[in-house]
Amino acid sequence: MHESLLAEAIAARVRRHARSSPSDVLRVVVRGGQDGSTIAAALRLHLRIAIPELDDARLLIVHEATDRLCSRCASSFPAPRMADLLATCPSCGGAPLPITAAEEVDVQWMTSGTAG
């Protein structure tokens, strides 16, 4: 549900930016939260509704890996996806503790030559 409000806020920034650089690629970086793939899919849908002129070639949503804390040895280790329940501690094989980090979203623009 919060993705629709987030998309509206991003859409306002995109419209302001598009006046000066209409061909730039929008890069949305999501950190934290519970399930990156679900958040990315919902956000993409709401952005497509809020900004219909923004096609997939100009929209990049990235969910960055976040450090997880091992429930067994308390070591910190990077996990490629926030909701990856199969992630295990490389030191002892323990399961990661539940994620408590709040979601952060960063909006960036890239020229079409630097996108990828």
LUMBADO-733680 format. One record per residue (C-alpha): x, y, z; residue number from 0. Coordinates in steps of 0.5 Angstrom, whole numbers, m for minus. Each point is the difference from the previous one (the first is absolute). Example, Ala and Ser with C-alpha at 12.3 -4.5 7.8 and 13.67 -1.06 7.14 Angstrom:
BEGIN
east=25, north=m9, up=16, num=0
east=2, north=7, up=m2, num=1
END
This chain:
BEGIN
east=0, north=0, up=0, num=0
east=6, north=5, up=2, num=1
east=3, north=m1, up=m7, num=2
east=m6, north=4, up=m3, num=3
east=1, north=6, up=4, num=4
east=8, north=m1, up=m1, num=5
east=m1, north=0, up=m8, num=6
east=m4, north=6, up=0, num=7
east=5, north=4, up=4, num=8
east=5, north=m3, up=m5, num=9
east=m4, north=2, up=m6, num=10
east=0, north=7, up=3, num=11
east=8, north=0, up=0, num=12
east=0, north=m3, up=m7, num=13
east=m5, north=5, up=m3, num=14
east=5, north=6, up=3, num=15
east=6, north=m4, up=m3, num=16
east=m3, north=m1, up=m7, num=17
east=m1, north=7, up=m1, num=18
east=8, north=1, up=m1, num=19
east=2, north=m8, up=m2, num=20
east=m6, north=m3, up=m3, num=21
east=5, north=m6, up=m2, num=22
east=3, north=m2, up=6, num=23
east=m1, north=m7, up=4, num=24
east=m3, north=0, up=6, num=25
east=3, north=m5, up=5, num=26
east=m3, north=m1, up=7, num=27
east=4, north=m3, up=5, num=28
east=m4, north=m4, up=6, num=29
east=4, north=m2, up=6, num=30
east=m3, north=m4, up=6, num=31
east=m7, north=m2, up=1, num=32
east=m2, north=m7, up=0, num=33
east=m1, north=m3, up=m8, num=34
east=4, north=4, up=m5, num=35
east=m3, north=m4, up=m6, num=36
east=m7, north=2, up=2, num=37
east=1, north=7, up=2, num=38
east=4, north=1, up=m7, num=39
east=m6, north=m3, up=m4, num=40
east=m6, north=4, up=4, num=41
east=4, north=6, up=m1, num=42
east=2, north=m1, up=m7, num=43
east=m8, north=m1, up=m1, num=44
east=m2, north=6, up=4, num=45
east=6, north=4, up=m4, num=46
east=m3, north=m2, up=m7, num=47
east=m7, north=2, up=2, num=48
east=3, north=7, up=3, num=49
east=4, north=1, up=m6, num=50
east=m2, north=m3, up=m6, num=51
east=5, north=3, up=m4, num=52
east=5, north=m3, up=3, num=53
east=2, north=m7, up=m3, num=54
east=4, north=m6, up=2, num=55
east=6, north=3, up=m3, num=56
east=0, north=6, up=4, num=57
east=m2, north=m3, up=7, num=58
east=5, north=m4, up=4, num=59
east=m2, north=m3, up=7, num=60
east=6, north=m3, up=4, num=61
east=m1, north=m3, up=7, num=62
east=7, north=0, up=3, num=63
east=3, north=m5, up=4, num=64
east=0, north=1, up=8, num=65
east=4, north=m3, up=5, num=66
east=m3, north=m5, up=4, num=67
east=1, north=m2, up=7, num=68
east=1, north=m8, up=2, num=69
east=m4, north=m3, up=5, num=70
east=5, north=m5, up=2, num=71
east=7, north=4, up=1, num=72
east=m3, north=7, up=m1, num=73
east=5, north=2, up=m6, num=74
east=m2, north=5, up=m5, num=75
east=m1, north=m3, up=m7, num=76
east=m2, north=3, up=m7, num=77
east=m6, north=m3, up=m3, num=78
east=m2, north=1, up=m7, num=79
east=m8, north=1, up=1, num=80
east=m3, north=2, up=6, num=81
east=m5, north=m6, up=0, num=82
east=5, north=m5, up=m2, num=83
east=m2, north=m5, up=6, num=84
east=5, north=m5, up=m3, num=85
east=6, north=5, up=2, num=86
east=4, north=m3, up=5, num=87
east=6, north=3, up=4, num=88
east=7, north=m2, up=m4, num=89
east=3, north=m1, up=7, num=90
east=m4, north=m5, up=3, num=91
east=m6, north=m1, up=m4, num=92
east=m5, north=3, up=5, num=93
east=m7, north=3, up=m3, num=94
east=0, north=8, up=0, num=95
east=m4, north=3, up=5, num=96
east=m7, north=4, up=m2, num=97
east=1, north=6, up=m4, num=98
east=m1, north=6, up=4, num=99
east=3, north=6, up=m4, num=100
east=m5, north=5, up=m3, num=101
east=m1, north=1, up=m7, num=102
east=4, north=5, up=m4, num=103
east=m1, north=3, up=m7, num=104
east=5, north=4, up=m4, num=105
east=m2, north=3, up=m7, num=106
east=6, north=1, up=m5, num=107
east=0, north=2, up=m7, num=108
east=5, north=m3, up=m5, num=109
east=1, north=3, up=m7, num=110
east=m2, north=m6, up=m5, num=111
east=8, north=m1, up=m1, num=112
east=1, north=m2, up=7, num=113
east=m6, north=m4, up=1, num=114
east=1, north=m8, up=1, num=115
END
